Amino acid sequence: MKKMTLLSDIDLCTGCRACETACKQEHNLPVETKWMSVVRVGPHEIGGKLFMDFVPMHCRHCENPACMKACPVDAISKRADGIVLFDEDTCTGCEECVQACPFGAAQFNPELGVAQACNLCHDRIDQGLMPVCAQNCPTEALVFGTAQDFTQMRRDRQAATRMHRRFPDTGELA
């Protein structure tokens, strides 16, 4: 089975946070809990100009999840397609997984008293739909697919960009 994942192209992310909003609404998350978070990096100076990047941060559904290893009650599991799931009925709220996650993706939900993380909208995926964050990204900075899909998409986008960046005088590529 192919491992599906949520991939982000920071060159396209404008920091609009539509993904954050859609995720919170879809999963009815409290204000303090974010399964998707857009982080601003910068501004930083490059060649005398200021630039700022926005990086969508979410559960990476790791190959060997540190959160799953840290859970003392086995409340975290991994599906055959690579999706990491938190079982709220089994979770004791100890927050060991929250401390173990190197990406800060595992979150403690104070309203429920349990740990949670992005579940890649597994219920939507099982119905053939995209995760709600990717569906609502207006710039297509978030893409759901395989790593190979993402690599090909980046190549196609870069080729299209090069074709449209020609010098007006000579017609040569920029």
Order of alpha helices (4+ residues) and beta strands (2+ residues): beta-alpha-beta-beta-alpha-beta-beta-alpha-beta-beta-alpha-alpha-beta-alpha
